[in-house]
Amino acid sequence: MRTTLVVTIAILLIHDITIAQYLRDNIQIEIPAGFYPENDLTIFNHYSDQETFPISLHPVFGIPEIEVAFEDTTSKLFFDFGNNSNIIITPSIKELLKYSIIDSGFTYTPEGKERGKVYTIKLFEFDVFGQKHINETATLADWEIFSTEPFNGLIGLNYLNDKCFTISYRQKLLAISDVSIRSNLNIPY
């Protein structure tokens, strides 16, 4: 499954954020020389209303947050470009969700000290990016393993496999398509 094109367009629209913080080393990046749209809406005009989703930005970190609908509640989760795995939730929202515990383990610091306990769970139902997921394997981990500031969880690129997406921090929008919009943008190859 490839996400190269997806990341190409997203990189062009990320402003004032350290790209390496999200992309890590496992994603191929291809930025056409000399291309940058006049404004974000130039790109968003190539998506339909059903393909466009609002985002918010975390007030401390500026990380995009995606609204995820669970059975009885909704919650904002960080959209983490470096998280290629499934959904991760933290104890901040665990009491609001229906899930079962499958397994448990620990995370460790580079020095070998125990950082925290994590659980592999089965989330009974949630909806993200307009797609319903039932009995999805997920992770329940304390936010302190990842951050100095509390947050609800992470949603990663696993839910965008084989998709083209564009994210605009300025417009606070995320657009997702099953087909590439690159040819519509007159980007030199």
Residue pairs with C-beta under 8 A, 6 or more apart in sequence:
1 161
1 162
2 162
3 27
3 157
3 160
3 161
3 162
3 163
4 27
4 28
4 29
4 30
5 30
5 164
5 180
5 182
6 157
6 160
6 163
6 164
6 165
7 23
7 27
7 28
7 29
7 81
8 29
8 30
8 31
8 32
8 182
9 43
9 164
9 165
9 166
9 181
9 182
10 81
10 165
10 166
10 167
11 19
11 23
11 29
11 31
12 31
12 35
12 36
12 37
12 43
13 37
13 40
13 43
13 166
13 167
13 168
13 169
13 170
14 167
14 169
15 169
15 170
16 62
16 169
17 62
17 169
21 82
22 80
22 81
22 82
23 29
23 81
23 82
24 81
24 82
26 84
27 81
32 187
32 188
32 189
33 188
34 188
35 185
35 187
35 188
37 43
37 185
40 166
40 168
40 170
40 171
40 173
41 171
42 185
43 166
43 168
43 175
43 181
43 185
44 52
44 166
44 168
44 171
44 173
44 175
46 177
46 181
46 184
46 185
47 166
47 175
47 176
47 177
47 181
50 130
51 175
51 176
51 177
52 173
52 174
52 175
53 66
53 67
53 129
53 130
53 173
53 174
53 175
53 176
54 67
54 172
54 173
54 174
55 64
55 65
55 66
55 79
55 167
55 172
55 173
55 174
56 64
56 65
56 76
56 172
57 63
57 64
57 65
57 169
57 172
58 64
58 65
58 78
58 149
58 151
60 149
61 147
61 149
62 169
63 78
63 79
63 80
64 78
64 79
64 167
64 169
64 174
65 76
65 77
65 78
65 79
66 76
66 77
66 78
66 79
66 128
66 129
66 155
66 174
67 74
67 75
67 76
68 74
68 75
68 76
68 77
68 87
68 126
68 127
68 128
68 153
68 155
69 126
69 127
69 128
70 96
70 97
70 98
70 123
70 125
70 126
71 97
71 98
71 124
71 125
71 126
72 96
72 98
73 93
73 96
73 97
75 93
75 96
75 152
75 153
76 152
77 87
77 89
77 151
77 152
77 153
77 154
77 155
78 151
78 152
78 153
78 154
78 155
79 154
79 155
79 156
79 167
79 174
80 154
80 155
80 156
81 156
81 157
82 156
83 154
83 155
83 156
83 157
83 158
84 156
84 157
84 158
85 139
85 156
85 158
86 136
86 137
86 138
86 139
86 156
86 158
87 123
87 126
87 128
87 136
87 138
87 139
87 153
87 154
87 155
87 156
87 158
87 159
88 138
88 139
88 140
88 141
88 153
88 154
88 155
88 156
89 97
89 121
89 123
89 138
89 139
89 140
89 141
89 152
89 153
90 140
90 141
90 142
90 143
90 150
90 151
90 152
90 153
91 140
91 142
91 143
92 143
92 150
92 151
92 152
92 153
93 152
93 153
94 140
97 123
98 123
98 124
98 125
99 121
99 122
99 123
99 124
99 138
99 140
100 121
100 122
100 124
101 119
101 120
101 121
101 140
102 119
102 120
102 121
102 122
102 137
103 119
103 120
104 117
104 118
104 119
104 120
105 117
105 118
105 119
105 120
106 114
106 115
106 116
106 117
106 118
107 114
107 115
107 116
107 117
107 118
107 141
107 145
108 114
108 115
109 115
115 145
116 141
116 142
116 144
116 145
117 142
118 139
118 140
118 141
118 142
118 145
119 139
119 140
119 141
120 137
120 138
120 139
120 140
121 137
121 138
121 139
121 140
122 135
122 136
122 137
122 138
123 133
123 135
123 136
123 137
123 138
124 134
124 135
125 132
125 133
125 134
125 135
126 132
126 133
126 136
127 133
128 155
128 159
129 159
129 160
129 176
131 159
143 149
143 150
143 151
146 154
160 176
162 178
163 176
163 177
163 178
164 176
164 177
164 178
164 179
164 180
164 181
164 182
165 174
165 175
165 176
165 177
166 174
166 175
166 181
167 173
167 174
167 175
168 174
